[in-house]
């Protein structure tokens, strides 16, 4: 039932079920790497993924039903690769289905390289890489859980690194960012603008 005091054209969404498919919102799109029980490596695309606090912590939403959750719970670490817009097909391959032997054949098409500090791998040609040791898993968000890790090592491609000599606008224009529009669409961000922070603003 719509409330009478809502502004014109504002519609109340039924919250008896998940609301997120009723509109578009913007998220990052990352590839979470984990180590399988058989010693191989898995990648899974995730969009509910964010830094946790201003310190070096990172988290993402998963479910105990998924292999990624079980791998990280068992091994105690994970990697994060931030793919470029040109890698959207590779990102899609990481969501491929598993065989009866619990193998994801599509992962064989994804070029990788080893992490430096933990026993994980990254996706080649991404622009940002995080090596994370498991901090904690918080269950109970419906059927979902938040997996959080401490970033112990970070790597970035030189063309995406912020430095004084490089204008932020030009950096993003020359090295666009991949974003996911929930549900089912993606976009390339190449045009950006300075945010109008108030005078003396502090985070």
MDTraj code that builds the backbone (N, CA, C; nanometers):
import mdtraj as md
import numpy as np

residues = "UNK UNK UNK UNK UNK UNK UNK UNK UNK UNK UNK UNK UNK UNK UNK UNK UNK UNK UNK UNK UNK UNK UNK UNK UNK UNK UNK UNK UNK UNK UNK UNK UNK UNK UNK UNK UNK UNK UNK UNK UNK UNK UNK UNK UNK UNK UNK UNK UNK UNK UNK UNK UNK UNK UNK UNK UNK UNK UNK UNK UNK UNK UNK UNK UNK UNK UNK UNK UNK UNK UNK UNK UNK UNK UNK UNK UNK UNK UNK UNK UNK UNK UNK UNK UNK UNK UNK UNK UNK UNK UNK UNK UNK UNK UNK UNK UNK UNK UNK UNK UNK UNK UNK UNK UNK UNK UNK UNK UNK UNK UNK UNK UNK UNK UNK UNK UNK UNK UNK UNK UNK UNK UNK UNK UNK UNK UNK UNK UNK UNK UNK UNK UNK UNK UNK UNK UNK UNK UNK UNK UNK UNK UNK UNK UNK UNK UNK UNK UNK UNK UNK UNK UNK UNK UNK UNK UNK UNK UNK UNK UNK UNK UNK UNK UNK UNK UNK UNK UNK UNK UNK UNK UNK UNK UNK UNK UNK UNK UNK UNK UNK UNK UNK UNK UNK UNK UNK UNK UNK UNK UNK UNK UNK UNK UNK UNK UNK UNK UNK UNK UNK UNK UNK".split()
xyz = np.array([
    [0.0843, -0.1189, 0.0000],
    [0.0000, 0.0000, 0.0000],
    [0.0886, 0.1249, 0.0000],
    [0.0631, 0.2176, -0.0908],
    [0.1423, 0.3404, -0.1002],
    [0.1023, 0.4380, 0.0101],
    [0.2015, 0.5061, 0.0669],
    [0.1742, 0.6061, 0.1691],
    [0.1332, 0.7379, 0.1046],
    [0.0400, 0.8059, 0.1660],
    [-0.0137, 0.9284, 0.1057],
    [0.0863, 1.0436, 0.1068],
    [0.1845, 1.0422, 0.2006],
    [0.2750, 1.1555, 0.2117],
    [0.3998, 1.1428, 0.1249],
    [0.4086, 1.0393, 0.0444],
    [0.5245, 1.0243, -0.0446],
    [0.5180, 1.1268, -0.1574],
    [0.6347, 1.1749, -0.2038],
    [0.6343, 1.2668, -0.3180],
    [0.5750, 1.1991, -0.4416],
    [0.5294, 1.2816, -0.5342],
    [0.4678, 1.2309, -0.6571],
    [0.5633, 1.1382, -0.7319],
    [0.5099, 1.0301, -0.7850],
    [0.5810, 0.9298, -0.8650],
    [0.6778, 0.8424, -0.7844],
    [0.6782, 0.8552, -0.6519],
    [0.7570, 0.7658, -0.5688],
    [0.6705, 0.6450, -0.5333],
    [0.7227, 0.5250, -0.5622],
    [0.6461, 0.4011, -0.5457],
    [0.7087, 0.3174, -0.4346],
    [0.6282, 0.2646, -0.3457],
    [0.6770, 0.1781, -0.2387],
    [0.7000, 0.0375, -0.2928],
    [0.8181, -0.0190, -0.2616],
    [0.8542, -0.1529, -0.3078],
    [0.8219, -0.2533, -0.1975],
    [0.7651, -0.3637, -0.2350],
    [0.7312, -0.4701, -0.1402],
    [0.8611, -0.5320, -0.0863],
    [0.8823, -0.5275, 0.0457],
    [1.0038, -0.5825, 0.1054],
    [0.9826, -0.7225, 0.1630],
    [0.8750, -0.7883, 0.1257],
    [0.8552, -0.9269, 0.1666],
    [0.9494, -1.0209, 0.0932],
    [1.0076, -0.9730, -0.0159],
    [1.1126, -1.0469, -0.0856],
    [1.2228, -0.9507, -0.1258],
    [1.3384, -1.0009, -0.1724],
    [1.4495, -0.9112, -0.2066],
    [1.4097, -0.8048, -0.3083],
    [1.4566, -0.6843, -0.2855],
    [1.4164, -0.5694, -0.3675],
    [1.5127, -0.5400, -0.4824],
    [1.6327, -0.6024, -0.4822],
    [1.7434, -0.5521, -0.5646],
    [1.7251, -0.5698, -0.7151],
    [1.6357, -0.6564, -0.7578],
    [1.6134, -0.6739, -0.9021],
    [1.5147, -0.5713, -0.9583],
    [1.4616, -0.4840, -0.8736],
    [1.3596, -0.3889, -0.9179],
    [1.4179, -0.2592, -0.9727],
    [1.5502, -0.2425, -0.9655],
    [1.6143, -0.1187, -1.0102],
    [1.7627, -0.1479, -1.0327],
    [1.8337, -0.0523, -1.0919],
    [1.9777, -0.0673, -1.1130],
    [2.0550, 0.0113, -1.0080],
    [2.1629, -0.0489, -0.9597],
    [2.2575, 0.0185, -0.8714],
    [2.3983, -0.0191, -0.9166],
    [2.4961, 0.0611, -0.8786],
    [2.6328, 0.0446, -0.9287],
    [2.7208, -0.0243, -0.8244],
    [2.7976, -0.1233, -0.8695],
    [2.8877, -0.1984, -0.7816],
    [3.0212, -0.2191, -0.8526],
    [3.1272, -0.2459, -0.7751],
    [3.2494, -0.2933, -0.8396],
    [3.2261, -0.4358, -0.8899],
    [3.3127, -0.4854, -0.9747],
    [3.3067, -0.6252, -1.0179],
    [3.4475, -0.6810, -1.0036],
    [3.4652, -0.7759, -0.9123],
    [3.5976, -0.8298, -0.8832],
    [3.5958, -0.9814, -0.8993],
    [3.7152, -1.0385, -0.9072],
    [3.7310, -1.1830, -0.9113],
    [3.8010, -1.2276, -0.7833],
    [3.7295, -1.3064, -0.7034],
    [3.7840, -1.3583, -0.5790],
    [3.8512, -1.4919, -0.6074],
    [3.9785, -1.5013, -0.5706],
    [4.0527, -1.6250, -0.5905],
    [4.0639, -1.7033, -0.4604],
    [4.0499, -1.8344, -0.4690],
    [4.0640, -1.9204, -0.3515],
    [4.1266, -2.0520, -0.3939],
    [4.1762, -2.1266, -0.2959],
    [4.2434, -2.2548, -0.3243],
    [4.1502, -2.3705, -0.2959],
    [4.1375, -2.4602, -0.3941],
    [4.0496, -2.5752, -0.3828],
    [4.1113, -2.6832, -0.2940],
    [4.0288, -2.7759, -0.2510],
    [4.0758, -2.8864, -0.1682],
    [4.1776, -2.9736, -0.2426],
    [4.1639, -2.9824, -0.3769],
    [4.2556, -3.0648, -0.4564],
    [4.3840, -2.9916, -0.4957],
    [4.4017, -2.8677, -0.4469],
    [4.5241, -2.7939, -0.4752],
    [4.5135, -2.6990, -0.5927],
    [4.4050, -2.7091, -0.6713],
    [4.3854, -2.6157, -0.7818],
    [4.3271, -2.4849, -0.7279],
    [4.3121, -2.3886, -0.8193],
    [4.2651, -2.2563, -0.7764],
    [4.1322, -2.2228, -0.8425],
    [4.0506, -2.1514, -0.7698],
    [3.9171, -2.1141, -0.8167],
    [3.9055, -1.9621, -0.8246],
    [3.8272, -1.9152, -0.9216],
    [3.7901, -1.7743, -0.9270],
    [3.6382, -1.7647, -0.9286],
    [3.5865, -1.6630, -0.8619],
    [3.4426, -1.6388, -0.8629],
    [3.4180, -1.4891, -0.8725],
    [3.3362, -1.4436, -0.9686],
    [3.3045, -1.3007, -0.9759],
    [3.2119, -1.2607, -0.8614],
    [3.2413, -1.1462, -0.8004],
    [3.1591, -1.0936, -0.6921],
    [3.1389, -0.9444, -0.7138],
    [3.0175, -0.8966, -0.6852],
    [2.9921, -0.7525, -0.6961],
    [2.9586, -0.6886, -0.5611],
    [2.9176, -0.7679, -0.4636],
    [2.8959, -0.7139, -0.3293],
    [3.0300, -0.7218, -0.2554],
    [3.1228, -0.6336, -0.2949],
    [3.2601, -0.6392, -0.2451],
    [3.3105, -0.4973, -0.2204],
    [3.3651, -0.4737, -0.1004],
    [3.4053, -0.3382, -0.0634],
    [3.5223, -0.3396, 0.0356],
    [3.5972, -0.2278, 0.0422],
    [3.6894, -0.2116, 0.1552],
    [3.6084, -0.2083, 0.2844],
    [3.6645, -0.2659, 0.3910],
    [3.6004, -0.2634, 0.5218],
    [3.6804, -0.1664, 0.6082],
    [3.6279, -0.0484, 0.6300],
    [3.6918, 0.0596, 0.7046],
    [3.7934, 0.1313, 0.6174],
    [3.8578, 0.2365, 0.6735],
    [3.9624, 0.3093, 0.6018],
    [4.0959, 0.2374, 0.6120],
    [4.1026, 0.1324, 0.6936],
    [4.2266, 0.0569, 0.7069],
    [4.2302, -0.0535, 0.6006],
    [4.3332, -0.1375, 0.6060],
    [4.3531, -0.2373, 0.5009],
    [4.2745, -0.3660, 0.5258],
    [4.1435, -0.3525, 0.5226],
    [4.0542, -0.4680, 0.5337],
    [3.9609, -0.4699, 0.4130],
    [3.9255, -0.5908, 0.3717],
    [3.8420, -0.6063, 0.2521],
    [3.7373, -0.7133, 0.2801],
    [3.6177, -0.6938, 0.2257],
    [3.5128, -0.7916, 0.2481],
    [3.4206, -0.8080, 0.1290],
    [3.3539, -0.9203, 0.1239],
    [3.2558, -0.9450, 0.0169],
    [3.1502, -1.0424, 0.0679],
    [3.0371, -1.0411, -0.0001],
    [2.9254, -1.1272, 0.0361],
    [2.9334, -1.2582, -0.0429],
    [2.9125, -1.3663, 0.0286],
    [2.9140, -1.4991, -0.0327],
    [2.8052, -1.5817, 0.0364],
    [2.8024, -1.7098, 0.0118],
    [2.7076, -1.7980, 0.0786],
    [2.7785, -1.9271, 0.1167],
    [2.7460, -1.9876, 0.2302],
    [2.8091, -2.1143, 0.2704],
    [2.7903, -2.2264, 0.1693],
    [2.6938, -2.2116, 0.0788],
    [2.6714, -2.3136, -0.0239],
    [2.7804, -2.3139, -0.1308],
    [2.8530, -2.2015, -0.1454],
    [2.9487, -2.1884, -0.2546],
    [3.0872, -2.2411, -0.2180],
    [3.1568, -2.2900, -0.3195],
    [3.2923, -2.3413, -0.3007],
    [3.3860, -2.2328, -0.2508],
    [3.3672, -2.1090, -0.2963],
    [3.4525, -1.9984, -0.2516],
    [3.4501, -1.9860, -0.0998],
    [3.3333, -1.9900, -0.0407],
    [3.3181, -1.9828, 0.1051],
    [3.3943, -2.0966, 0.1718],
    [3.3725, -2.2185, 0.1251],
    [3.4346, -2.3355, 0.1868],
    [3.5862, -2.3308, 0.1723],
    [3.6338, -2.2883, 0.0547],
    [3.7779, -2.2799, 0.0324],
    [3.8442, -2.1819, 0.1296],
    [3.7855, -2.0648, 0.1416],
    [3.8448, -1.9605, 0.2268],
    [3.8355, -1.9984, 0.3736],
    [3.7248, -2.0570, 0.4127],
    [3.7097, -2.1022, 0.5515],
    [3.8164, -2.2063, 0.5855],
    [3.8459, -2.2949, 0.4905],
    [3.9436, -2.4017, 0.5136],
    [4.0877, -2.3519, 0.5057],
    [4.1201, -2.2715, 0.4047],
    [4.2582, -2.2311, 0.3783],
    [4.2998, -2.1037, 0.4512],
    [4.2037, -2.0140, 0.4806],
    [4.2360, -1.8947, 0.5574],
    [4.2906, -1.7780, 0.4775],
    [4.2658, -1.7753, 0.3474],
    [4.3118, -1.6618, 0.2668],
    [4.2316, -1.6537, 0.1374],
    [4.2434, -1.5393, 0.0694],
    [4.1833, -1.5233, -0.0637],
    [4.2544, -1.4104, -0.1360],
    [4.2386, -1.4069, -0.2673],
    [4.2931, -1.2987, -0.3487],
    [4.1784, -1.2208, -0.4128],
    [4.2079, -1.0979, -0.4505],
    [4.1110, -1.0137, -0.5208],
    [4.1791, -0.9566, -0.6444],
    [4.1215, -0.9800, -0.7611],
    [4.1688, -0.9198, -0.8861],
    [4.0605, -0.8264, -0.9383],
    [4.0990, -0.7026, -0.9690],
    [4.0057, -0.6064, -1.0279],
    [4.0240, -0.6075, -1.1795],
    [3.9337, -0.6719, -1.2545],
    [3.9497, -0.6792, -1.3996],
    [3.9180, -0.5462, -1.4678],
    [3.9683, -0.5331, -1.5888],
    [3.9416, -0.4158, -1.6713],
    [3.8168, -0.4413, -1.7567],
    [3.7568, -0.3354, -1.8130],
    [3.6403, -0.3557, -1.8999],
    [3.6678, -0.4517, -2.0153],
    [3.7914, -0.4538, -2.0648],
    [3.8267, -0.5431, -2.1756],
    [3.8274, -0.6895, -2.1330],
    [3.8182, -0.7165, -2.0022],
    [3.8222, -0.8533, -1.9515],
    [3.6849, -0.9040, -1.9084],
    [3.5807, -0.8458, -1.9617],
    [3.4464, -0.8852, -1.9194],
    [3.4174, -1.0315, -1.9538],
    [3.4702, -1.0822, -2.0656],
    [3.4465, -1.2223, -2.1010],
    [3.5200, -1.3164, -2.0063],
    [3.6421, -1.2787, -1.9670],
    [3.7153, -1.3590, -1.8690],
    [3.6396, -1.3614, -1.7366],
    [3.5866, -1.2471, -1.6992],
    [3.5095, -1.2386, -1.5750],
    [3.3865, -1.3288, -1.5814],
    [3.3243, -1.3334, -1.6973],
    [3.2084, -1.4202, -1.7158],
    [3.2473, -1.5678, -1.7094],
    [3.3636, -1.6024, -1.7659],
    [3.4099, -1.7417, -1.7623],
    [3.4248, -1.7913, -1.6181],
    [3.4625, -1.7011, -1.5288],
    [3.4821, -1.7403, -1.3891],
    [3.3522, -1.7824, -1.3225],
    [3.2402, -1.7479, -1.3834],
    [3.1102, -1.7875, -1.3285],
    [3.0595, -1.9181, -1.3889],
    [3.1456, -1.9853, -1.4660],
    [3.1052, -2.1091, -1.5318],
    [3.0630, -2.2175, -1.4335],
    [2.9847, -2.3108, -1.4828],
    [2.9329, -2.4180, -1.3970],
    [3.0387, -2.5258, -1.3746],
    [3.0160, -2.6072, -1.2722],
    [3.1070, -2.7163, -1.2373],
    [3.0568, -2.8487, -1.2944],
    [3.1526, -2.9404, -1.3190],
    [3.1189, -3.0739, -1.3673],
    [3.0799, -3.1623, -1.2492],
    [3.0446, -3.2863, -1.2792],
    [3.0116, -3.3813, -1.1728],
    [3.1314, -3.4067, -1.0817],
    [3.2525, -3.3874, -1.1342],
    [3.3751, -3.4050, -1.0550],
    [3.4108, -3.2796, -0.9758],
    [3.3192, -3.1812, -0.9716],
    [3.3388, -3.0557, -0.8984],
    [3.4533, -2.9732, -0.9560],
    [3.4695, -2.9779, -1.0883],
    [3.5728, -2.8987, -1.1571],
    [3.5038, -2.7937, -1.2428],
    [3.5627, -2.6763, -1.2489],
    [3.5086, -2.5678, -1.3302],
    [3.5980, -2.5530, -1.4546],
    [3.5640, -2.6204, -1.5661],
    [3.6522, -2.6227, -1.6841],
    [3.6817, -2.4844, -1.7419],
    [3.5888, -2.3907, -1.7276],
    [3.6085, -2.2584, -1.7868],
    [3.7282, -2.1851, -1.7274],
    [3.7703, -2.2227, -1.6055],
    [3.8834, -2.1556, -1.5415],
    [4.0141, -2.1807, -1.6148],
    [4.0201, -2.2892, -1.6928],
    [4.1432, -2.3205, -1.7659],
    [4.1733, -2.2178, -1.8743],
    [4.0728, -2.1393, -1.9120],
    [4.0911, -2.0373, -2.0153],
    [4.1358, -1.9030, -1.9570],
    [4.1486, -1.8938, -1.8260],
    [4.1830, -1.7669, -1.7615],
    [4.3328, -1.7639, -1.7304],
    [4.4081, -1.6715, -1.7903],
    [4.5515, -1.6614, -1.7606],
    [4.5746, -1.6069, -1.6204],
    [4.6691, -1.6662, -1.5490],
    [4.6911, -1.6298, -1.4088],
    [4.8407, -1.6127, -1.3797],
    [4.8694, -1.5583, -1.2629],
    [5.0051, -1.5594, -1.2088],
    [4.9966, -1.5703, -1.0570],
    [5.1047, -1.6167, -0.9963],
    [5.1046, -1.6465, -0.8531],
    [5.1091, -1.5197, -0.7686],
    [5.0406, -1.5248, -0.6564],
    [5.0518, -1.4193, -0.5555],
    [5.1901, -1.4278, -0.4911],
    [5.2306, -1.3218, -0.4242],
    [5.3668, -1.3166, -0.3708],
    [5.3793, -1.3633, -0.2267],
    [5.2735, -1.3500, -0.1480],
    [5.2834, -1.3796, -0.0041],
    [5.1952, -1.4946, 0.0406],
    [5.0800, -1.5113, -0.0228],
    [4.9922, -1.6219, 0.0133],
    [4.9878, -1.7221, -0.1012],
    [4.9337, -1.8408, -0.0751],
    [4.9301, -1.9468, -0.1756],
    [4.8071, -1.9307, -0.2646],
    [4.8063, -1.8215, -0.3413],
    [4.6932, -1.7929, -0.4288],
    [4.7399, -1.7465, -0.5644],
    [4.6444, -1.7189, -0.6512],
    [4.6752, -1.6697, -0.7855],
    [4.5870, -1.5495, -0.8182],
    [4.6344, -1.4719, -0.9162],
    [4.5612, -1.3560, -0.9675],
    [4.5290, -1.3765, -1.1146],
    [4.4356, -1.2956, -1.1641],
    [4.4044, -1.2935, -1.3068],
    [4.4991, -1.1959, -1.3765],
    [4.5670, -1.2421, -1.4791],
    [4.6608, -1.1563, -1.5519],
    [4.5891, -1.0380, -1.6152],
    [4.6609, -0.9276, -1.6254],
    [4.6177, -0.8060, -1.6961],
    [4.5068, -0.7288, -1.6255],
    [4.4719, -0.7663, -1.5006],
    [4.3826, -0.6818, -1.4221],
    [4.4616, -0.5580, -1.3796],
    [4.3977, -0.4654, -1.3101],
    [4.4710, -0.3437, -1.2743],
    [4.5034, -0.3328, -1.1261],
    [4.4320, -0.4073, -1.0394],
    [4.4579, -0.4016, -0.8959],
    [4.4486, -0.5424, -0.8387],
    [4.5421, -0.5745, -0.7483],
    [4.5485, -0.7085, -0.6896],
    [4.5654, -0.6972, -0.5383],
    [4.4864, -0.7747, -0.4630],
    [4.4946, -0.7761, -0.3176],
    [4.5160, -0.9190, -0.2691],
    [4.6125, -0.9353, -0.1792],
    [4.6334, -1.0636, -0.1119],
    [4.5796, -1.0493, 0.0299],
    [4.4838, -1.1332, 0.0657],
    [4.4131, -1.1169, 0.1935],
    [4.4198, -1.2438, 0.2782],
    [4.4510, -1.2249, 0.4050],
    [4.4385, -1.3327, 0.5024],
    [4.3020, -1.3202, 0.5691],
    [4.2343, -1.4322, 0.5871],
    [4.0995, -1.4317, 0.6445],
    [4.1000, -1.3664, 0.7825],
    [4.0120, -1.2690, 0.8010],
    [3.9954, -1.2061, 0.9316],
    [3.8799, -1.2725, 1.0057],
    [3.7616, -1.2688, 0.9462],
    [3.6460, -1.3356, 1.0061],
    [3.5371, -1.3551, 0.9012],
    [3.4492, -1.4499, 0.9296],
    [3.3305, -1.4739, 0.8481],
    [3.2093, -1.4467, 0.9353],
    [3.1208, -1.3619, 0.8867],
    [3.0009, -1.3266, 0.9624],
    [2.8805, -1.3864, 0.8899],
    [2.8206, -1.4879, 0.9493],
    [2.7048, -1.5545, 0.8905],
    [2.5759, -1.4850, 0.9341],
    [2.4670, -1.5198, 0.8661],
    [2.3365, -1.4793, 0.9159],
    [2.2676, -1.3661, 0.8446],
    [2.3215, -1.3222, 0.7285],
    [2.2508, -1.2207, 0.6498],
    [2.1544, -1.2941, 0.5559],
    [2.0466, -1.3440, 0.6115],
    [1.9625, -1.4344, 0.5349],
    [2.0443, -1.5595, 0.5054],
    [2.0493, -1.5995, 0.3803],
    [2.1295, -1.7163, 0.3428],
    [2.2740, -1.6784, 0.3121],
    [2.3079, -1.5520, 0.3265],
    [2.4407, -1.5037, 0.2895],
    [2.5303, -1.4770, 0.4098],
    [2.6594, -1.4608, 0.3797],
    [2.7605, -1.4330, 0.4810],
    [2.8551, -1.3264, 0.4274],
    [2.9186, -1.2529, 0.5192],
    [3.0234, -1.1606, 0.4801],
    [3.1584, -1.2217, 0.5155],
    [3.2452, -1.2314, 0.4159],
    [3.3816, -1.2811, 0.4363],
    [3.4743, -1.1601, 0.4372],
    [3.5521, -1.1441, 0.5436],
    [3.6411, -1.0295, 0.5545],
    [3.7861, -1.0765, 0.5701],
    [3.8770, -0.9982, 0.5151],
    [4.0180, -1.0329, 0.5228],
    [4.1039, -0.9111, 0.5479],
    [4.2217, -0.9342, 0.6036],
    [4.3231, -0.8296, 0.6197],
    [4.4105, -0.8319, 0.4942],
    [4.4249, -0.7158, 0.4304],
    [4.5095, -0.7061, 0.3115],
    [4.6546, -0.7079, 0.3574],
    [4.7270, -0.8128, 0.3197],
    [4.8667, -0.8250, 0.3620],
    [4.9635, -0.7806, 0.2536],
    [4.9195, -0.7821, 0.1283],
    [5.0004, -0.7328, 0.0168],
    [4.9062, -0.6786, -0.0892],
    [4.9447, -0.5686, -0.1535],
    [4.8647, -0.5096, -0.2616],
    [4.9571, -0.4757, -0.3783],
    [4.9064, -0.4951, -0.5000],
    [4.9826, -0.4663, -0.6211],
    [4.8921, -0.3885, -0.7168],
    [4.9506, -0.2984, -0.7938],
    [4.8720, -0.2217, -0.8902],
    [4.9500, -0.2047, -1.0193],
    [4.8788, -0.2084, -1.1316],
    [4.9426, -0.1824, -1.2601],
    [4.9799, -0.0353, -1.2668],
    [5.0952, -0.0072, -1.3235],
    [5.1452, 0.1301, -1.3242],
    [5.0494, 0.2271, -1.3930],
    [4.9739, 0.1811, -1.4938],
    [4.8856, 0.2737, -1.5653],
    [4.7617, 0.3124, -1.4848],
    [4.7415, 0.2475, -1.3697],
    [4.6265, 0.2795, -1.2847],
    [4.6669, 0.3422, -1.1512],
    [4.7933, 0.3658, -1.1329],
    [4.8433, 0.4177, -1.0053],
    [4.8296, 0.5693, -0.9985],
    [4.7718, 0.6170, -0.8885],
    [4.7582, 0.7615, -0.8680],
    [4.8920, 0.8188, -0.8219],
    [4.9419, 0.9180, -0.8953],
    [5.0648, 0.9876, -0.8590],
    [5.0438, 1.1367, -0.8829],
    [5.1245, 1.2178, -0.8180],
    [5.1098, 1.3630, -0.8254],
    [5.1194, 1.4142, -0.9688],
    [5.2050, 1.3507, -1.0488],
    [5.2297, 1.3994, -1.1846],
    [5.1196, 1.3609, -1.2829],
    [5.0194, 1.2859, -1.2395],
    [4.9156, 1.2362, -1.3301],
    [4.7795, 1.2855, -1.2838],
    [4.7090, 1.3547, -1.3703],
    [4.5759, 1.4054, -1.3376],
    [4.4775, 1.2889, -1.3237],
    [4.3951, 1.2933, -1.2189],
    [4.3005, 1.1838, -1.1941],
    [4.2047, 1.1629, -1.3110],
    [4.1582, 1.2718, -1.3704],
    [4.0656, 1.2609, -1.4836],
    [4.1306, 1.1860, -1.5991],
    [4.2544, 1.2218, -1.6296],
    [4.3256, 1.1563, -1.7398],
    [4.3555, 1.0106, -1.7079],
    [4.3877, 0.9820, -1.5821],
    [4.4181, 0.8449, -1.5425],
    [4.2987, 0.7534, -1.5696],
    [4.1801, 0.7957, -1.5251],
    [4.0616, 0.7120, -1.5433],
    [4.0190, 0.7072, -1.6900],
    [4.0384, 0.8155, -1.7620],
    [4.0048, 0.8163, -1.9046],
    [4.0912, 0.7173, -1.9815],
    [4.2196, 0.7102, -1.9455],
    [4.3128, 0.6218, -2.0157],
    [4.3087, 0.4784, -1.9643],
    [4.2642, 0.4600, -1.8406],
    [4.2526, 0.3260, -1.7818],
    [4.1135, 0.3126, -1.7189],
    [4.0106, 0.2926, -1.8018],
    [3.8717, 0.2913, -1.7529],
    [3.8461, 0.1820, -1.6488],
    [3.7432, 0.2031, -1.5682],
    [3.7055, 0.1104, -1.4631],
    [3.5824, 0.0298, -1.5047],
    [3.5815, -0.0962, -1.4661],
    [3.4683, -0.1845, -1.4915],
    [3.3736, -0.1807, -1.3725],
    [3.2453, -0.1606, -1.3974],
    [3.1456, -0.1660, -1.2904],
    [3.0310, -0.2574, -1.3317],
    [2.9648, -0.3124, -1.2309],
    [2.8511, -0.3999, -1.2526],
    [2.7236, -0.3269, -1.2136],
    [2.6222, -0.3339, -1.2987],
    [2.4918, -0.2749, -1.2701],
    [2.3969, -0.3888, -1.2369],
    [2.3708, -0.4050, -1.1096],
    [2.2859, -0.5143, -1.0658],
    [2.1405, -0.4892, -1.1093],
    [2.0711, -0.5807, -1.1774],
    [2.1174, -0.7128, -1.2156],
    [2.1418, -0.7209, -1.3649],
    [2.2572, -0.7788, -1.4032],
    [2.2748, -0.8258, -1.5394],
    [2.3361, -0.7333, -1.6410],
    [2.3871, -0.6157, -1.6005],
    [2.4504, -0.5272, -1.6973],
    [2.5848, -0.4803, -1.6416],
    [2.6713, -0.4337, -1.7318],
    [2.7984, -0.3790, -1.6872],
    [2.8249, -0.2497, -1.7622],
    [2.9212, -0.1725, -1.7141],
    [2.9538, -0.0446, -1.7770],
    [3.1029, -0.0169, -1.7630],
    [3.1493, 0.0731, -1.8468],
    [3.2874, 0.1186, -1.8437],
    [3.2882, 0.2646, -1.8022],
    [3.3587, 0.2955, -1.6946],
    [3.3688, 0.4335, -1.6483],
    [3.4980, 0.4940, -1.7017],
    [3.4843, 0.5958, -1.7843],
    [3.6029, 0.6631, -1.8370],
    [3.5937, 0.8153, -1.8219],
    [3.4738, 0.8655, -1.7917],
    [3.4529, 1.0093, -1.7751],
    [3.4150, 1.0364, -1.6299],
    [3.4963, 1.1151, -1.5597],
    [3.4707, 1.1423, -1.4191],
    [3.4884, 1.2908, -1.3889],
    [3.4412, 1.3316, -1.2715],
    [3.4454, 1.4726, -1.2322],
    [3.4868, 1.4837, -1.0862],
    [3.5493, 1.5918, -1.0495],
    [3.5878, 1.6152, -0.9101],
    [3.4629, 1.6337, -0.8248],
    [3.4616, 1.5699, -0.7079],
    [3.3468, 1.5814, -0.6184],
    [3.3536, 1.7144, -0.5435],
    [3.2408, 1.7874, -0.5326],
    [3.2413, 1.9189, -0.4663],
    [3.2342, 1.9086, -0.3144],
    [3.3428, 1.8638, -0.2508],
    [3.3448, 1.8536, -0.1051],
    [3.3278, 1.9912, -0.0407],
    [3.2602, 1.9980, 0.0734],
    [3.2510, 2.1247, 0.1472],
    [3.3897, 2.1686, 0.1947],
    [3.4049, 2.2981, 0.2216],
    [3.5296, 2.3500, 0.2733],
    [3.5598, 2.2843, 0.4087],
    [3.6876, 2.2462, 0.4289],
    [3.7346, 2.1838, 0.5522],
    [3.6739, 2.0463, 0.5782],
    [3.6254, 1.9802, 0.4713],
    [3.5697, 1.8460, 0.4871],
    [3.6784, 1.7481, 0.5299],
    [3.6449, 1.6584, 0.6240],
    [3.7365, 1.5535, 0.6686],
    [3.6611, 1.4219, 0.6708],
    [3.7324, 1.3122, 0.6364],
    [3.6660, 1.1823, 0.6422],
    [3.6731, 1.1227, 0.7817],
])
top = md.Topology()
chain = top.add_chain()
for i, resn in enumerate(residues, 1):
    res = top.add_residue(resn, chain, resSeq=i)
    for name in ("N", "CA", "C"):
        top.add_atom(name, md.element.get_by_symbol(name[0]), res)
traj = md.Trajectory(xyz[None], top)
